Amino acid sequence: MYSTQSCPYCAKTRAYFAERKIAFVERDVQADPTALAQFKQLGGTGVPQVLIGDRRISGFAPKALDDALERLQQTARSR
């Protein structure tokens, strides 16, 4: 997840993952120049930007997060 510490939607996304006990990697685009460069390469214009499998989810979108996580689980089961 590309984020900032001051973003309220990033905080909601962190809470979403914490409530579901989902591990994730967070990259602060304000504190880390490498994270900012990666974020820009992805075409990021706002935070949070969440990458799950081959999906990129912009903003706090619980339904989209649920769908992407379900798809990822289905893919893992079929292997």
Order of alpha helices (4+ residues) and beta strands (2+ residues): beta-alpha-beta-alpha-beta-beta-alpha
